[in-house]
Amino acid sequence: MAVINESHPQEFILLGFADRPWLELPLFIILLITYPIAMMGNIAIILVCKLDPHLQSPMYFFLTNLSFLDMCYTTSIVPQMLFNLGNSKKTISYVGCAVQLYVFHIMGGTECLLLAIMSFDSYVAICRPLHYTLVMNQRLRLLLASIMWVTGVIFSFTETTLMLQLPLCGVNKLDHLFCEISVLIKITCGEKEANELALSLVCIFVLAVPLCLILISYTCIGHAIFKVKSSEGRKKAFGTCSSHLIVVSLFYGPPISMYLLPPSSVSREQPKFIALFYVVVTPALNPFIYTLRNKDVKGALSRLLRRAESSKLSLGT
């Protein structure tokens, strides 16, 4: 982590929607509702996938990782955002800002790689169904998960550390709801072009490369689905990967419009609304996307609820 020096203020003032104060109360209410929903939904997914013996396939192993990542990166942002919205003084310490940057970008970068791995899992399941259990064995699962976490940490750590090394010239006002690299770089001193280019290259690897792998996987999947003769078979194959496609669209769409553009070219309000979407909305929607569109998860959730109800009745008697 970068050492605090004279060019780094002790705290940042988060301007948020200072020019639109009437938005703060509705936003506070929305966060107060959606954050617990996101946490409970993702915890439910993890419990269901871990406790139900029918959900021990590679797909659900990666789904538990996705839920854990969603919980971590939304928790790194939303509680502090709620605290600031409920107070007149909207600040975050320099150390708190640095920690927020590291946690958020490590989790977000790792999730980018995880979504690519999940698309590969879908590819093997649909295009190589007879070899699925052989290819996606436990050893490969653990190897892919390890590579995902290590790579996400390395690249996200590099990106954040590079940002924290830049001199901020004592400026302590951030026109955002939380600490963000694209906003922090606007208050740095000196030549920004080289720094923006270096950060963009890291972002390209973390965002664009996994997205390309996802597109390649689903191109192959689409080709394989069109070869299926029965409409029932095509429907089943499409249902296997449709939830993941929706999650990929929700996760990649907003950040790409911000991170793959030079920070100086992003409009003033755009980062705030985009950030609210991928920090709050996406983690809350993911559990519903997988439960509402997946019969196995819905069945497992029903069995878990029935088991819990039976245990409650047994204790009562």
C-alpha positions as CSV (number, residue, x, y, z in Angstrom):
1,M,0.0,0.0,0.0
2,A,1.2,3.5,-0.8
3,V,2.8,5.4,2.1
4,I,0.9,8.6,3.1
5,N,3.0,11.7,2.4
6,E,2.4,15.4,2.0
7,S,0.7,15.0,-1.3
8,H,-2.0,12.8,0.2
9,P,-4.7,14.4,2.3
10,Q,-5.7,12.7,5.6
11,E,-9.2,12.3,4.3
12,F,-11.4,12.8,1.2
13,I,-14.6,14.7,1.0
14,L,-17.1,12.7,-1.2
15,L,-19.3,15.2,-3.0
16,G,-21.7,12.6,-4.3
17,F,-24.9,14.3,-5.3
18,A,-24.1,17.6,-3.4
19,D,-25.7,19.6,-6.3
20,R,-28.8,17.4,-6.0
21,P,-29.4,17.0,-2.3
22,W,-33.0,15.8,-2.9
23,L,-31.6,12.5,-4.2
24,E,-29.9,11.6,-1.0
25,L,-33.0,10.4,1.0
26,P,-34.4,8.2,-1.9
27,L,-30.9,6.8,-2.5
28,F,-30.5,6.1,1.2
29,I,-33.8,4.2,1.3
30,I,-32.9,2.3,-1.9
31,L,-29.6,1.2,-0.5
32,L,-31.1,0.3,2.8
33,I,-33.5,-2.1,1.0
34,T,-31.3,-3.5,-1.7
35,Y,-28.2,-4.2,0.3
36,P,-29.8,-6.6,2.8
37,I,-31.6,-8.2,-0.2
38,A,-28.3,-8.7,-2.0
39,M,-26.6,-10.2,1.1
40,M,-29.5,-12.5,2.0
41,G,-29.9,-13.6,-1.6
42,N,-26.2,-14.5,-2.0
43,I,-26.0,-16.2,1.3
44,A,-29.0,-18.3,0.4
45,I,-27.3,-19.3,-2.9
46,I,-24.1,-20.3,-1.0
47,L,-26.0,-22.3,1.6
48,V,-28.2,-24.1,-1.0
49,C,-25.2,-25.0,-3.2
50,K,-23.2,-26.2,-0.2
51,L,-25.9,-28.2,1.6
52,D,-27.9,-29.8,-1.2
53,P,-26.2,-33.0,-2.6
54,H,-27.9,-32.4,-6.0
55,L,-25.9,-29.2,-6.5
56,Q,-22.3,-30.4,-6.3
57,S,-21.5,-30.0,-10.0
58,P,-18.8,-27.6,-11.2
59,M,-21.4,-25.0,-12.2
60,Y,-22.6,-24.6,-8.7
61,F,-19.1,-24.6,-7.3
62,F,-18.4,-21.5,-9.4
63,L,-21.8,-20.0,-8.6
64,T,-20.9,-20.1,-4.8
65,N,-17.7,-18.2,-5.7
66,L,-19.7,-15.6,-7.6
67,S,-22.1,-15.1,-4.7
68,F,-19.2,-14.7,-2.3
69,L,-17.5,-12.1,-4.6
70,D,-20.8,-10.2,-4.9
71,M,-21.1,-10.1,-1.2
72,C,-17.6,-8.9,-0.6
73,Y,-17.4,-6.1,-3.2
74,T,-20.8,-4.7,-2.4
75,T,-19.9,-4.7,1.3
76,S,-16.7,-2.8,0.6
77,I,-18.8,0.1,-0.7
78,V,-22.4,0.2,0.5
79,P,-22.1,0.4,4.3
80,Q,-19.7,3.4,4.0
81,M,-22.1,5.0,1.4
82,L,-25.0,4.5,3.8
83,F,-23.1,6.1,6.6
84,N,-22.2,9.2,4.5
85,L,-25.8,9.6,3.2
86,G,-27.1,9.6,6.8
87,N,-24.6,12.3,7.9
88,S,-24.0,15.9,6.9
89,K,-20.2,15.2,6.9
90,K,-19.5,13.0,3.9
91,T,-15.8,12.0,4.2
92,I,-13.6,8.9,4.1
93,S,-10.0,8.7,5.4
94,Y,-7.1,8.2,3.0
95,V,-6.4,4.8,4.6
96,G,-10.1,3.9,4.3
97,C,-10.1,5.0,0.7
98,A,-7.1,2.9,-0.1
99,V,-8.6,-0.2,1.6
100,Q,-11.8,0.4,-0.3
101,L,-9.9,0.6,-3.6
102,Y,-8.0,-2.6,-2.9
103,V,-11.0,-4.7,-1.8
104,F,-13.4,-3.5,-4.4
105,H,-11.0,-3.9,-7.4
106,I,-9.6,-7.3,-6.2
107,M,-13.2,-8.6,-5.9
108,G,-14.3,-7.0,-9.1
109,G,-11.3,-8.1,-11.1
110,T,-11.6,-11.7,-9.8
111,E,-15.3,-11.7,-10.8
112,C,-14.4,-10.8,-14.3
113,L,-12.2,-13.8,-14.6
114,L,-14.8,-16.0,-12.8
115,L,-17.4,-15.1,-15.4
116,A,-15.0,-16.2,-18.1
117,I,-14.4,-19.5,-16.3
118,M,-18.2,-20.1,-15.9
119,S,-18.6,-19.6,-19.7
120,F,-15.9,-22.2,-20.3
121,D,-17.9,-24.5,-17.9
122,S,-21.0,-23.9,-20.0
123,Y,-19.1,-24.6,-23.2
124,V,-17.9,-28.0,-21.9
125,A,-21.4,-28.9,-20.6
126,I,-23.1,-28.1,-23.9
127,C,-20.5,-28.8,-26.5
128,R,-18.7,-31.8,-24.8
129,P,-21.5,-33.3,-22.6
130,L,-20.0,-36.8,-22.6
131,H,-16.7,-35.6,-21.4
132,Y,-18.0,-33.0,-18.9
133,T,-17.3,-34.8,-15.7
134,L,-14.0,-36.0,-17.0
135,V,-12.8,-32.5,-18.1
136,M,-14.4,-30.4,-15.2
137,N,-13.0,-32.7,-12.5
138,Q,-12.4,-31.4,-8.9
139,R,-8.7,-30.9,-9.6
140,L,-9.3,-28.6,-12.6
141,R,-12.1,-26.8,-10.6
142,L,-9.7,-26.0,-7.8
143,L,-6.9,-25.1,-10.3
144,L,-9.2,-22.7,-12.2
145,A,-10.4,-21.1,-8.9
146,S,-6.8,-20.6,-7.7
147,I,-5.7,-19.1,-11.0
148,M,-8.8,-16.8,-10.9
149,W,-8.1,-15.5,-7.4
150,V,-4.3,-15.1,-7.8
151,T,-4.6,-13.4,-11.2
152,G,-7.4,-11.1,-10.0
153,V,-5.4,-10.1,-6.9
154,I,-2.2,-9.5,-8.8
155,F,-3.7,-7.3,-11.6
156,S,-6.1,-5.5,-9.3
157,F,-3.4,-4.9,-6.8
158,T,-1.1,-3.5,-9.5
159,E,-3.8,-1.2,-10.8
160,T,-4.7,0.2,-7.4
161,T,-1.1,0.5,-6.2
162,L,-0.2,2.4,-9.4
163,M,-3.1,4.8,-8.7
164,L,-2.0,5.4,-5.1
165,Q,1.5,6.2,-6.1
166,L,0.3,9.3,-8.1
167,P,0.7,12.7,-6.3
168,L,-2.7,14.2,-5.5
169,C,-1.3,17.7,-4.7
170,G,-3.3,17.9,-1.4
171,V,-6.7,18.0,-3.2
172,N,-9.2,16.2,-1.1
173,K,-12.6,16.5,-2.9
174,L,-13.9,13.6,-4.9
175,D,-16.9,14.1,-7.2
176,H,-18.2,10.6,-6.5
177,L,-20.1,8.4,-4.0
178,F,-17.0,6.4,-3.0
179,C,-13.3,6.1,-3.9
180,E,-12.9,5.2,-7.5
181,I,-9.8,5.1,-9.7
182,S,-11.4,6.9,-12.6
183,V,-12.3,9.8,-10.2
184,L,-9.1,9.8,-8.2
185,I,-7.0,10.2,-11.3
186,K,-8.7,13.4,-12.1
187,I,-7.2,15.1,-9.1
188,T,-3.6,13.9,-9.7
189,C,-0.8,16.3,-10.6
190,G,1.5,16.3,-13.6
191,E,1.1,14.5,-16.9
192,K,-2.0,12.3,-16.7
193,E,-1.9,10.8,-20.2
194,A,0.8,8.2,-19.4
195,N,-0.9,7.2,-16.2
196,E,-4.3,6.9,-17.9
197,L,-2.7,4.7,-20.6
198,A,-1.1,2.4,-18.0
199,L,-4.3,2.1,-16.0
200,S,-6.3,1.5,-19.2
201,L,-3.9,-1.4,-20.2
202,V,-4.6,-3.1,-16.9
203,C,-8.3,-2.6,-17.2
204,I,-8.2,-4.0,-20.8
205,F,-6.7,-7.2,-19.4
206,V,-9.1,-7.5,-16.5
207,L,-12.2,-6.6,-18.5
208,A,-11.6,-7.1,-22.2
209,V,-9.7,-10.3,-22.3
210,P,-12.2,-12.3,-20.1
211,L,-15.0,-10.8,-22.2
212,C,-13.4,-12.0,-25.4
213,L,-13.1,-15.5,-23.9
214,I,-16.8,-15.3,-23.0
215,L,-17.8,-14.3,-26.5
216,I,-15.7,-17.1,-28.0
217,S,-17.2,-19.6,-25.7
218,Y,-20.8,-18.5,-26.4
219,T,-20.1,-18.4,-30.2
220,C,-19.2,-22.1,-29.9
221,I,-22.2,-22.8,-27.7
222,G,-24.5,-21.0,-30.1
223,H,-23.1,-23.0,-33.0
224,A,-23.6,-26.2,-31.1
225,I,-27.2,-25.3,-30.1
226,F,-28.2,-24.7,-33.7
227,K,-27.0,-28.2,-34.5
228,V,-29.4,-29.7,-32.0
229,K,-32.4,-31.1,-34.0
230,S,-35.1,-31.2,-31.3
231,S,-36.6,-27.9,-30.1
232,E,-36.7,-29.3,-26.6
233,G,-33.0,-30.0,-26.7
234,R,-32.3,-26.5,-27.9
235,K,-34.5,-25.0,-25.2
236,K,-32.7,-27.1,-22.5
237,A,-29.3,-26.1,-23.8
238,F,-30.2,-22.4,-24.0
239,G,-31.7,-22.6,-20.4
240,T,-28.3,-23.9,-19.2
241,C,-26.5,-20.8,-20.1
242,S,-29.1,-18.0,-20.3
243,S,-28.8,-17.0,-16.6
244,H,-25.0,-16.6,-17.0
245,L,-25.5,-14.5,-20.2
246,I,-27.8,-12.2,-18.3
247,V,-25.3,-11.8,-15.4
248,V,-22.5,-11.2,-17.9
249,S,-24.5,-8.4,-19.6
250,L,-25.3,-6.8,-16.3
251,F,-21.8,-7.0,-14.9
252,Y,-19.7,-6.1,-18.0
253,G,-22.0,-3.5,-19.6
254,P,-21.7,-0.6,-17.1
255,P,-18.0,-0.9,-16.2
256,I,-16.9,-1.2,-19.9
257,S,-18.5,2.2,-20.7
258,M,-16.4,3.8,-17.9
259,Y,-13.2,1.8,-17.4
260,L,-12.2,1.3,-21.0
261,L,-12.5,5.0,-21.7
262,P,-9.9,7.5,-20.6
263,P,-11.0,8.9,-17.2
264,S,-10.8,12.5,-18.5
265,S,-13.4,11.7,-21.2
266,V,-16.0,10.3,-18.8
267,S,-18.9,12.8,-18.0
268,R,-19.3,14.2,-14.5
269,E,-22.5,12.3,-13.6
270,Q,-21.9,9.1,-15.5
271,P,-19.6,7.3,-13.0
272,K,-22.1,7.9,-10.1
273,F,-25.1,6.3,-11.8
274,I,-23.0,3.5,-13.3
275,A,-21.4,2.8,-10.0
276,L,-24.8,2.6,-8.3
277,F,-25.9,0.0,-10.8
278,Y,-23.0,-2.4,-10.6
279,V,-22.4,-1.9,-6.9
280,V,-26.0,-2.3,-5.7
281,V,-28.3,-3.5,-8.4
282,T,-26.2,-6.3,-10.0
283,P,-25.3,-8.1,-6.7
284,A,-29.0,-7.9,-5.7
285,L,-30.3,-9.3,-9.0
286,N,-27.8,-12.2,-9.5
287,P,-29.4,-14.5,-6.9
288,F,-32.8,-14.0,-8.4
289,I,-31.6,-14.5,-11.9
290,Y,-30.1,-17.9,-10.9
291,T,-33.1,-19.0,-8.8
292,L,-35.9,-17.8,-11.0
293,R,-34.4,-19.3,-14.2
294,N,-32.9,-22.5,-12.7
295,K,-35.1,-25.4,-11.8
296,D,-32.4,-27.2,-9.9
297,V,-31.7,-24.2,-7.6
298,K,-35.4,-23.6,-7.0
299,G,-35.9,-27.2,-6.1
300,A,-32.9,-27.2,-3.8
301,L,-34.1,-24.0,-2.1
302,S,-37.6,-25.6,-1.6
303,R,-36.0,-28.7,-0.1
304,L,-33.8,-26.6,2.2
305,L,-36.8,-24.5,3.4
306,R,-38.9,-27.7,4.0
307,R,-36.0,-29.2,6.0
308,A,-35.7,-26.0,8.1
309,E,-39.4,-26.0,8.7
310,S,-39.4,-29.7,9.7
311,S,-36.6,-29.0,12.1
312,K,-38.4,-26.1,13.6
313,L,-41.6,-28.2,14.1
314,S,-39.5,-31.0,15.7
315,L,-38.0,-28.6,18.1
316,G,-41.4,-27.2,18.9
317,T,-42.8,-30.6,19.8
